[in-house]
Amino acid sequence: MSSAATALIWWVVPAMGLLGALGYVLWISKFQGKYQQETQRSVGQFQRFQDSLRDSQARDIDTSAKIENTQATNSDPEIRQ
């Protein structure tokens, strides 16, 4: 490879990296607020979903416990004696 091509690589590659880094920083600073709000909204929706699952599981456990208690009290009277 010629020395001119080597010199070009040594200047072009870092210059492209620098331009890419600057572009990334500008893009992040411009759009960060928008994406952060969308992320917070998504996290909030997921937390509400988890809470609803916990509530429904707690209701299911309470319901099954009540059914078991009802079945135990309505069972054969000879067993209760």
Buried (B, 14 or more C-beta within 10 A) or exposed (E): EEEEEEEEEEEEEEEEEEEEEEEEEEEEEEEEEEEEEEEEEEEEEEEEEEEEEEEEEEEEEEEEEEEEEEEEEEEEEEEEE
